[in-house]
Amino acid sequence: MPADRPTRFAADLLDAAAASGRLDSRSAKQQLDYWARLGRAISMNETATRRRVDAVLAGELPLEGLTEHERLVVNVDLDVKIQQRAASLSFADQLAAEGMTTVSLAEDGSLVERRPDGSVVVVGPAAPA
């Protein structure tokens, strides 16, 4: 086992390690070592999971090859990406560029017609509150 080196820890962390370590007959140093090794193992697992999730999102690995937890992470990741993409798109602008007129609901509840020439016309009053 490698030799220890002097290290500084936040006082609250050292106090928590001393209190927690007493429950398992560990010194504060032993408890901090335990927590650090546990955190390292979790971090390495999280990194492996992230790589597998990224591989599925890139189409390099089938979804069926993941664990249930990893599939959940993929679905959440996809949901967030879809929401971000949808928020950044203006379908009315895209359709107007293709020569189509659209009608949408404005924030005040009125109907707004957006024409391909860029003009915008209110075509209906706001809905009653």
C-alpha positions in Angstrom: 0.0 0.0 0.0 1.4 3.4 -0.9 2.5 5.8 1.8 0.1 8.4 3.0 0.6 12.1 2.2 -0.5 15.0 4.2 -3.9 16.3 2.9 -6.2 19.1 4.1 -10.0 18.5 4.4 -12.8 20.9 5.2 -13.5 20.8 9.0 -17.1 19.7 8.5 -16.1 16.8 6.3 -13.4 15.7 8.8 -15.9 16.0 11.7 -18.5 14.0 9.7 -15.9 11.3 8.9 -14.9 11.0 12.6 -18.6 10.6 13.6 -19.4 8.2 10.9 -16.2 6.2 11.3 -17.0 5.6 15.0 -20.0 3.5 13.9 -17.8 1.1 11.9 -14.7 1.3 14.2 -12.8 3.4 11.7 -10.6 6.5 12.4 -11.5 9.7 10.6 -8.7 9.0 8.2 -9.9 5.5 7.5 -13.4 6.8 6.9 -12.2 9.4 4.5 -10.2 6.8 2.7 -13.4 4.6 2.5 -15.5 7.5 1.2 -12.9 8.4 -1.4 -12.6 4.8 -2.7 -16.3 4.4 -2.7 -16.7 7.7 -4.6 -14.0 6.7 -7.1 -15.8 3.4 -7.8 -19.1 5.2 -8.3 -17.5 7.7 -10.6 -15.9 5.1 -12.7 -19.2 3.3 -13.0 -21.0 6.5 -13.9 -18.3 7.2 -16.6 -18.9 3.7 -18.1 -22.6 4.2 -18.0 -22.2 7.6 -19.7 -20.1 6.1 -22.5 -22.7 3.4 -23.1 -25.5 5.9 -23.1 -23.6 8.2 -25.5 -23.0 5.2 -27.8 -26.7 4.5 -28.0 -27.5 8.1 -28.7 -24.9 8.1 -31.5 -26.4 5.0 -33.0 -23.4 2.8 -32.2 -25.0 0.5 -29.7 -28.6 -0.9 -29.6 -30.9 0.3 -26.9 -31.6 -3.3 -25.9 -27.9 -3.7 -24.9 -28.4 -1.3 -21.9 -29.6 -2.0 -18.4 -32.9 -0.7 -17.3 -31.2 2.2 -15.5 -29.1 3.1 -18.6 -32.3 3.0 -20.8 -33.9 5.5 -18.4 -30.9 7.8 -18.7 -31.1 7.6 -22.5 -34.8 8.4 -22.5 -34.3 11.4 -20.1 -31.4 12.6 -22.3 -33.5 12.4 -25.4 -36.4 14.2 -23.8 -34.1 17.1 -22.8 -32.6 17.3 -26.2 -36.0 17.3 -27.9 -37.3 20.0 -25.6 -34.1 22.1 -26.2 -34.4 21.7 -30.0 -38.1 22.4 -30.1 -37.6 25.6 -28.0 -35.0 26.8 -30.5 -37.2 26.2 -33.6 -39.8 28.4 -35.2 -42.0 26.2 -37.3 -43.9 29.3 -38.5 -40.6 30.7 -39.9 -39.6 27.5 -41.5 -43.1 27.0 -43.1 -43.1 30.7 -44.3 -39.8 30.1 -46.0 -41.5 27.3 -47.8 -44.3 29.6 -49.0 -46.9 28.5 -46.4 -49.2 30.6 -44.3 -49.6 29.5 -40.7 -52.1 30.4 -38.0 -51.0 30.2 -34.3 -52.1 31.3 -30.9 -50.4 34.3 -29.5 -49.5 34.7 -25.8 -52.6 36.9 -25.3 -54.9 34.2 -26.7 -55.5 35.9 -30.1 -55.1 34.0 -33.4 -52.2 35.3 -35.5 -51.7 34.6 -39.2 -48.1 34.6 -40.4 -47.7 34.9 -44.2 -44.8 33.9 -46.4 -43.9 37.6 -47.1 -43.2 38.1 -43.4 -46.3 40.0 -42.6 -48.3 39.1 -39.5 -52.0 39.7 -39.1 -54.3 39.2 -36.1 -57.2 37.2 -37.4 -59.1 36.5 -34.2 -59.6 38.1 -30.8 -58.2 36.8 -27.6 -60.2 34.1 -26.0 -62.3 35.3 -23.1 -60.7 34.7 -19.7 
